[in-house]
Amino acid sequence: MPQPTGDREEIIVFLVQKFILEYSRISLRYGISKTVLVKPPESESAYSPDVLILNLPNLVNEPLWKKESTVSLAESIPLVVEVVSSNWRDDYLKKAADYEAVGIPEYWIVDYAALGGRRFIGNPKQPTVSVYTLIEGEYQVSQFQGSDACGGKQRIISPLFPELDLTAEQIFQAGGYPV
Protein backbone atom coordinates (compact mmCIF):
# COMPACT_ATOMS: atom_id res chain seq x y z
CA MET A 1 0.00 0.00 0.00
CA PRO A 2 1.44 3.42 -0.96
CA GLN A 3 2.49 5.69 1.88
CA PRO A 4 0.19 8.74 2.13
CA THR A 5 1.85 12.12 1.71
CA GLY A 6 1.21 15.25 3.74
CA ASP A 7 -0.06 17.12 0.67
CA ARG A 8 -2.60 14.40 0.02
CA GLU A 9 -3.77 14.43 3.64
CA GLU A 10 -4.16 18.23 3.58
CA ILE A 11 -6.50 17.89 0.60
CA ILE A 12 -8.53 15.24 2.42
CA VAL A 13 -8.85 17.46 5.53
CA PHE A 14 -9.84 20.44 3.37
CA LEU A 15 -12.56 18.44 1.59
CA VAL A 16 -13.91 17.01 4.85
CA GLN A 17 -14.23 20.54 6.25
CA LYS A 18 -16.01 21.79 3.12
CA PHE A 19 -18.45 18.87 3.05
CA ILE A 20 -19.28 19.11 6.76
CA LEU A 21 -19.97 22.82 6.44
CA GLU A 22 -22.21 22.24 3.42
CA TYR A 23 -24.32 19.35 4.73
CA SER A 24 -24.67 21.14 8.08
CA ARG A 25 -25.74 24.34 6.33
CA ILE A 26 -28.55 22.54 4.49
CA SER A 27 -29.49 20.38 7.51
CA LEU A 28 -28.79 16.94 6.06
CA ARG A 29 -28.32 14.07 8.52
CA TYR A 30 -24.96 13.08 7.09
CA GLY A 31 -21.66 12.20 8.69
CA ILE A 32 -18.10 11.45 7.65
CA SER A 33 -16.08 8.52 8.95
CA LYS A 34 -12.52 7.45 8.21
CA THR A 35 -12.97 3.90 9.51
CA VAL A 36 -16.16 2.76 7.79
CA LEU A 37 -15.64 0.37 4.86
CA VAL A 38 -17.56 0.20 1.57
CA LYS A 39 -18.23 -3.36 0.41
CA PRO A 40 -19.20 -3.86 -3.24
CA PRO A 41 -21.75 -6.58 -4.02
CA GLU A 42 -20.41 -10.10 -4.37
CA SER A 43 -16.93 -9.01 -3.27
CA GLU A 44 -14.90 -10.47 -0.45
CA SER A 45 -12.94 -7.25 0.03
CA ALA A 46 -13.99 -3.72 0.94
CA TYR A 47 -12.62 -0.20 0.45
CA SER A 48 -11.69 2.49 2.92
CA PRO A 49 -12.33 5.67 0.89
CA ASP A 50 -10.40 8.86 1.59
CA VAL A 51 -13.70 10.65 2.22
CA LEU A 52 -16.93 8.75 2.83
CA ILE A 53 -20.15 10.66 3.39
CA LEU A 54 -22.74 8.59 5.20
CA ASN A 55 -26.50 9.04 5.16
CA LEU A 56 -26.89 8.38 8.88
CA PRO A 57 -30.66 7.57 8.96
CA ASN A 58 -30.13 4.72 6.46
CA LEU A 59 -27.50 2.91 8.53
CA VAL A 60 -30.25 0.92 10.28
CA ASN A 61 -30.82 -0.85 6.95
CA GLU A 62 -27.19 -1.90 6.51
CA PRO A 63 -26.83 -5.67 6.99
CA LEU A 64 -23.21 -5.54 8.25
CA TRP A 65 -23.33 -2.27 10.15
CA LYS A 66 -23.73 -3.50 13.74
CA LYS A 67 -20.94 -6.05 13.62
CA GLU A 68 -18.46 -4.69 11.05
CA SER A 69 -19.09 -0.94 10.48
CA THR A 70 -19.33 -1.73 6.79
CA VAL A 71 -21.80 -0.23 4.31
CA SER A 72 -22.99 -1.74 1.05
CA LEU A 73 -26.23 0.06 0.21
CA ALA A 74 -26.22 3.04 -2.16
CA GLU A 75 -28.80 4.78 0.04
CA SER A 76 -26.20 4.93 2.82
CA ILE A 77 -23.41 6.35 0.63
CA PRO A 78 -24.34 9.57 -1.16
CA LEU A 79 -20.73 10.51 -2.00
CA VAL A 80 -17.24 9.00 -1.96
CA VAL A 81 -13.93 10.74 -2.70
CA GLU A 82 -10.60 9.17 -3.57
CA VAL A 83 -7.49 11.35 -3.63
CA VAL A 84 -5.09 9.82 -6.13
CA SER A 85 -1.76 8.38 -5.08
CA SER A 86 0.70 6.17 -6.92
CA ASN A 87 -1.92 3.41 -7.30
CA TRP A 88 -4.07 5.67 -9.52
CA ARG A 89 -5.28 2.76 -11.66
CA ASP A 90 -7.28 1.46 -8.70
CA ASP A 91 -9.15 4.78 -8.38
CA TYR A 92 -9.91 5.20 -12.09
CA LEU A 93 -10.59 1.58 -13.02
CA LYS A 94 -11.36 -0.77 -10.16
CA LYS A 95 -12.97 1.55 -7.62
CA ALA A 96 -14.98 3.41 -10.26
CA ALA A 97 -16.43 0.10 -11.47
CA ASP A 98 -17.10 -1.17 -7.95
CA TYR A 99 -18.65 2.09 -6.71
CA GLU A 100 -20.81 2.12 -9.83
CA ALA A 101 -21.91 -1.47 -9.05
CA VAL A 102 -22.85 -0.45 -5.50
CA GLY A 103 -24.87 2.41 -7.00
CA ILE A 104 -23.08 5.25 -5.20
CA PRO A 105 -24.65 8.38 -6.72
CA GLU A 106 -21.50 10.53 -6.73
CA TYR A 107 -17.80 9.63 -6.82
CA TRP A 108 -14.98 12.18 -6.94
CA ILE A 109 -11.42 11.43 -8.00
CA VAL A 110 -9.04 14.22 -6.97
CA ASP A 111 -5.88 13.85 -9.04
CA TYR A 112 -3.96 16.79 -7.57
CA ALA A 113 -0.53 15.68 -8.85
CA ALA A 114 -1.71 14.63 -12.34
CA LEU A 115 -0.67 11.02 -11.75
CA GLY A 116 -3.50 9.39 -13.70
CA GLY A 117 -3.28 8.20 -17.27
CA ARG A 118 -3.79 10.61 -20.15
CA ARG A 119 -7.02 8.86 -21.12
CA PHE A 120 -8.43 9.92 -17.74
CA ILE A 121 -7.04 13.45 -17.27
CA GLY A 122 -6.06 14.54 -20.78
CA ASN A 123 -2.90 15.35 -22.64
CA PRO A 124 -0.93 17.20 -21.45
CA LYS A 125 -1.62 15.80 -18.02
CA GLN A 126 -2.73 18.35 -15.46
CA PRO A 127 -4.34 18.25 -12.01
CA THR A 128 -7.98 17.26 -12.38
CA VAL A 129 -11.05 16.71 -10.22
CA SER A 130 -13.31 14.14 -11.90
CA VAL A 131 -16.89 14.03 -10.64
CA TYR A 132 -18.65 10.79 -11.58
CA THR A 133 -22.44 10.97 -11.41
CA LEU A 134 -24.60 7.85 -11.59
CA ILE A 135 -27.12 8.23 -14.41
CA GLU A 136 -29.31 5.24 -15.28
CA GLY A 137 -26.88 2.88 -13.54
CA GLU A 138 -23.72 4.17 -15.24
CA TYR A 139 -21.21 6.83 -14.28
CA GLN A 140 -20.98 9.96 -16.40
CA VAL A 141 -17.93 12.11 -15.70
CA SER A 142 -17.47 15.87 -15.53
CA GLN A 143 -13.94 17.18 -15.12
CA PHE A 144 -12.66 20.32 -13.45
CA GLN A 145 -9.16 21.70 -13.64
CA GLY A 146 -7.41 24.80 -12.32
CA SER A 147 -9.23 27.27 -14.51
CA ASP A 148 -11.34 27.30 -17.63
CA ALA A 149 -10.14 28.22 -21.13
CA CYS A 150 -10.67 31.92 -20.42
CA GLY A 151 -8.60 31.82 -17.23
CA GLY A 152 -11.61 31.97 -14.92
CA LYS A 153 -12.19 29.73 -11.93
CA GLN A 154 -14.78 27.04 -12.67
CA ARG A 155 -16.95 25.96 -9.75
CA ILE A 156 -17.20 22.19 -9.25
CA ILE A 157 -20.69 20.94 -10.01
CA SER A 158 -21.86 18.45 -7.40
CA PRO A 159 -25.32 16.90 -7.80
CA LEU A 160 -25.41 16.16 -4.06
CA PHE A 161 -24.38 19.69 -3.07
CA PRO A 162 -25.57 21.95 -5.93
CA GLU A 163 -24.75 25.14 -3.99
CA LEU A 164 -21.24 24.04 -2.95
CA ASP A 165 -18.86 26.92 -3.64
CA LEU A 166 -15.65 25.07 -4.45
CA THR A 167 -13.17 25.07 -7.32
CA ALA A 168 -10.53 22.57 -8.36
CA GLU A 169 -7.95 25.30 -7.83
CA GLN A 170 -8.94 25.64 -4.16
CA ILE A 171 -8.58 21.89 -3.67
CA PHE A 172 -5.14 21.75 -5.33
CA GLN A 173 -3.91 24.75 -3.33
CA ALA A 174 -5.01 23.05 -0.11
CA GLY A 175 -2.34 20.45 -0.86
CA GLY A 176 0.28 23.04 -1.69
CA TYR A 177 0.01 22.57 -5.45
CA PRO A 178 0.07 25.76 -7.50
CA VAL A 179 -2.34 25.84 -10.39
C-alpha positions as CSV (number, residue, x, y, z in Angstrom):
1,M,0.0,0.0,0.0
2,P,1.4,3.4,-1.0
3,Q,2.5,5.7,1.9
4,P,0.2,8.7,2.1
5,T,1.8,12.1,1.7
6,G,1.2,15.2,3.7
7,D,-0.1,17.1,0.7
8,R,-2.6,14.4,0.0
9,E,-3.8,14.4,3.6
10,E,-4.2,18.2,3.6
11,I,-6.5,17.9,0.6
12,I,-8.5,15.2,2.4
13,V,-8.8,17.5,5.5
14,F,-9.8,20.4,3.4
15,L,-12.6,18.4,1.6
16,V,-13.9,17.0,4.9
17,Q,-14.2,20.5,6.2
18,K,-16.0,21.8,3.1
19,F,-18.4,18.9,3.0
20,I,-19.3,19.1,6.8
21,L,-20.0,22.8,6.4
22,E,-22.2,22.2,3.4
23,Y,-24.3,19.4,4.7
24,S,-24.7,21.1,8.1
25,R,-25.7,24.3,6.3
26,I,-28.5,22.5,4.5
27,S,-29.5,20.4,7.5
28,L,-28.8,16.9,6.1
29,R,-28.3,14.1,8.5
30,Y,-25.0,13.1,7.1
31,G,-21.7,12.2,8.7
32,I,-18.1,11.4,7.7
33,S,-16.1,8.5,8.9
34,K,-12.5,7.5,8.2
35,T,-13.0,3.9,9.5
36,V,-16.2,2.8,7.8
37,L,-15.6,0.4,4.9
38,V,-17.6,0.2,1.6
39,K,-18.2,-3.4,0.4
40,P,-19.2,-3.9,-3.2
41,P,-21.8,-6.6,-4.0
42,E,-20.4,-10.1,-4.4
43,S,-16.9,-9.0,-3.3
44,E,-14.9,-10.5,-0.5
45,S,-12.9,-7.3,0.0
46,A,-14.0,-3.7,0.9
47,Y,-12.6,-0.2,0.5
48,S,-11.7,2.5,2.9
49,P,-12.3,5.7,0.9
50,D,-10.4,8.9,1.6
51,V,-13.7,10.7,2.2
52,L,-16.9,8.7,2.8
53,I,-20.1,10.7,3.4
54,L,-22.7,8.6,5.2
55,N,-26.5,9.0,5.2
56,L,-26.9,8.4,8.9
57,P,-30.7,7.6,9.0
58,N,-30.1,4.7,6.5
59,L,-27.5,2.9,8.5
60,V,-30.3,0.9,10.3
61,N,-30.8,-0.8,6.9
62,E,-27.2,-1.9,6.5
63,P,-26.8,-5.7,7.0
64,L,-23.2,-5.5,8.3
65,W,-23.3,-2.3,10.2
66,K,-23.7,-3.5,13.7
67,K,-20.9,-6.1,13.6
68,E,-18.5,-4.7,11.1
69,S,-19.1,-0.9,10.5
70,T,-19.3,-1.7,6.8
71,V,-21.8,-0.2,4.3
72,S,-23.0,-1.7,1.1
73,L,-26.2,0.1,0.2
74,A,-26.2,3.0,-2.2
75,E,-28.8,4.8,0.0
76,S,-26.2,4.9,2.8
77,I,-23.4,6.3,0.6
78,P,-24.3,9.6,-1.2
79,L,-20.7,10.5,-2.0
80,V,-17.2,9.0,-2.0
81,V,-13.9,10.7,-2.7
82,E,-10.6,9.2,-3.6
83,V,-7.5,11.4,-3.6
84,V,-5.1,9.8,-6.1
85,S,-1.8,8.4,-5.1
86,S,0.7,6.2,-6.9
87,N,-1.9,3.4,-7.3
88,W,-4.1,5.7,-9.5
89,R,-5.3,2.8,-11.7
90,D,-7.3,1.5,-8.7
91,D,-9.1,4.8,-8.4
92,Y,-9.9,5.2,-12.1
93,L,-10.6,1.6,-13.0
94,K,-11.4,-0.8,-10.2
95,K,-13.0,1.6,-7.6
96,A,-15.0,3.4,-10.3
97,A,-16.4,0.1,-11.5
98,D,-17.1,-1.2,-8.0
99,Y,-18.6,2.1,-6.7
100,E,-20.8,2.1,-9.8
101,A,-21.9,-1.5,-9.0
102,V,-22.8,-0.5,-5.5
103,G,-24.9,2.4,-7.0
104,I,-23.1,5.2,-5.2
105,P,-24.6,8.4,-6.7
106,E,-21.5,10.5,-6.7
107,Y,-17.8,9.6,-6.8
108,W,-15.0,12.2,-6.9
109,I,-11.4,11.4,-8.0
110,V,-9.0,14.2,-7.0
111,D,-5.9,13.9,-9.0
112,Y,-4.0,16.8,-7.6
113,A,-0.5,15.7,-8.8
114,A,-1.7,14.6,-12.3
115,L,-0.7,11.0,-11.7
116,G,-3.5,9.4,-13.7
117,G,-3.3,8.2,-17.3
118,R,-3.8,10.6,-20.2
119,R,-7.0,8.9,-21.1
120,F,-8.4,9.9,-17.7
121,I,-7.0,13.5,-17.3
122,G,-6.1,14.5,-20.8
123,N,-2.9,15.3,-22.6
124,P,-0.9,17.2,-21.5
125,K,-1.6,15.8,-18.0
126,Q,-2.7,18.4,-15.5
127,P,-4.3,18.3,-12.0
128,T,-8.0,17.3,-12.4
129,V,-11.1,16.7,-10.2
130,S,-13.3,14.1,-11.9
131,V,-16.9,14.0,-10.6
132,Y,-18.6,10.8,-11.6
133,T,-22.4,11.0,-11.4
134,L,-24.6,7.8,-11.6
135,I,-27.1,8.2,-14.4
136,E,-29.3,5.2,-15.3
137,G,-26.9,2.9,-13.5
138,E,-23.7,4.2,-15.2
139,Y,-21.2,6.8,-14.3
140,Q,-21.0,10.0,-16.4
141,V,-17.9,12.1,-15.7
142,S,-17.5,15.9,-15.5
143,Q,-13.9,17.2,-15.1
144,F,-12.7,20.3,-13.4
145,Q,-9.2,21.7,-13.6
146,G,-7.4,24.8,-12.3
147,S,-9.2,27.3,-14.5
148,D,-11.3,27.3,-17.6
149,A,-10.1,28.2,-21.1
150,C,-10.7,31.9,-20.4
151,G,-8.6,31.8,-17.2
152,G,-11.6,32.0,-14.9
153,K,-12.2,29.7,-11.9
154,Q,-14.8,27.0,-12.7
155,R,-17.0,26.0,-9.7
156,I,-17.2,22.2,-9.2
157,I,-20.7,20.9,-10.0
158,S,-21.9,18.4,-7.4
159,P,-25.3,16.9,-7.8
160,L,-25.4,16.2,-4.1
161,F,-24.4,19.7,-3.1
162,P,-25.6,22.0,-5.9
163,E,-24.8,25.1,-4.0
164,L,-21.2,24.0,-2.9
165,D,-18.9,26.9,-3.6
166,L,-15.6,25.1,-4.4
167,T,-13.2,25.1,-7.3
168,A,-10.5,22.6,-8.4
169,E,-7.9,25.3,-7.8
170,Q,-8.9,25.6,-4.2
171,I,-8.6,21.9,-3.7
172,F,-5.1,21.8,-5.3
173,Q,-3.9,24.7,-3.3
174,A,-5.0,23.1,-0.1
175,G,-2.3,20.5,-0.9
176,G,0.3,23.0,-1.7
177,Y,0.0,22.6,-5.5
178,P,0.1,25.8,-7.5
179,V,-2.3,25.8,-10.4
